[in-house]
């Protein structure tokens, strides 16, 4: 069973920055793509960013140019650096690992962007 633990969320002012972390209990972490999703109250869970084993990346249009996803395979950790945060970025952010076509999710970490 894959276990994912997110951290780094919190309250930040518009224009500010946060760095989210996700640690995976997976010995072959480096072989899998990792992604971040987010879900605001009353809304669907939306894709944010994805990083592949070769470190290539994809971003949602809404965060492109502001967010950066990266990974440290030695530490089984994926990061999401979030800059120029907007109130509409407020959501619970979830770490995702896809293994053999099965999605694994962390518990989520709350990000609130407000003055």
N, C-alpha and C positions, 0 to 999 in steps of 0.2 A: 504494500500500500504506500502510495506517495503522500507525504505530508508537506504542506506549504504554509509558511508563517510570514505574514506581512508585518511591517512596522514602518514608522516614520511619519504617519499621518498626524494631523493637528490643525490648529487654527492659524491662518495666515492672512495678512492684508492683501487686497488686490495689488497686483504688480510684484508680489513677493515670490519666494521660492520655497520648495520643499523637495526632499529627496526620500523616496520610498525604497524600502528594501524587501526582498522576499528570499527566504532561505528554504531550500528544498532538502528533504530527507530522501535523497536519491543518489546512489553510488555512481550512476552513469548519467548524471545531470547534463554533462556536456554534450550528450548525444541528442538532446531534445530541444525543440523550440519552446521558448517561454514568452508569455504575453501578459499584458496588463489590460484589464477591463474596468469599467466603472459603472455604477448604478446610482442614480439620484432618486429620491422619493417619488413614487408614482410613475417612474419611467423604466424602460427596459434596460438591461445590462448591455452596454455598448463597448465595442472594441476601442482600445486606446493605442497600444503599441505592441509590436512583436519583434523578437530577436531570434534568429535561427542559429544552429550550431556553428555555422561559418561566420557568425556575427553580422550578417546582413540584417537589415531592419525594415519594418513597415510601420507607418503611422497613420492614424486617422487624420483626415483633413483638418479637423477642429483643433488639433494639437501640434500639427506639423510646424516646425520652426521654433516651438516653445518647449517641447518635451524631448528628452533624450533617454532612450533605453540602452542599457549596457549589461554585461554579465561578467562575473568572475567565476570561472569554472573551478578553480582551485578551492573556492569557498562555497560552492553550490549556491550562489547568490545572483539574483537579477535585481537591477536597480532601475528606478524611474526618476530622473532628474526633471523637475517641473519648474519652469521659470515663467515670468510674466503671467502669473496666475490671475484668473478672472473668476468672478462669482459663479459663472456657469460651469466652472470646473468642480464645484462642490459636489461631492458624491462619496460613496464608499468605493474604494479601489481594491480590486481583487487580483491576485496573482493566479496565473493559469499555466499549467503544464499539460501538453497533449502527448500521451504515450499510447501507442497501438490503437489510435483512433478514440481513446478515452480521455475525457477532460477531467483534470484534477484542479480543485480550487482551494485557496486559502480561506481564512475566516474573514478577511477584509480589514481595511484600515480606513478610518474616516478622515476625509480631507474637507475642511470648511474654509472657504475664501470669503471673507467679510471684513468691512471696515469697522 
